[in-house]
Amino acid sequence: MRSATSAIRASRCPNSDLGAGAAVNVGILLIFQNYPGRSSGAAMVRDQTRIAELAEPLGFDSLWPPEHHFTDSSACPANVPFLS
């Protein structure tokens, strides 16, 4: 059975500006937002890390981490350490 991303890759975009037959890349954007009362900060970071770990095995082409500063509900002020 093909994954959703392989099906998307197999589809073509004949009317796009990229030219006929251009493949579609699919990525994941993490948000690292922990709104008050939803869960603990540790659980949110664990969940976002697990999503990042699954991105490649599930066939996604890219992972986009956030960089938030000076907010009470975010937990990723520097994405380079997170990606390492």
Helices and strands as residue ranges (DSSP letters): H 4-10, E 27-29, H 41-55, E 62-64, H 79-83
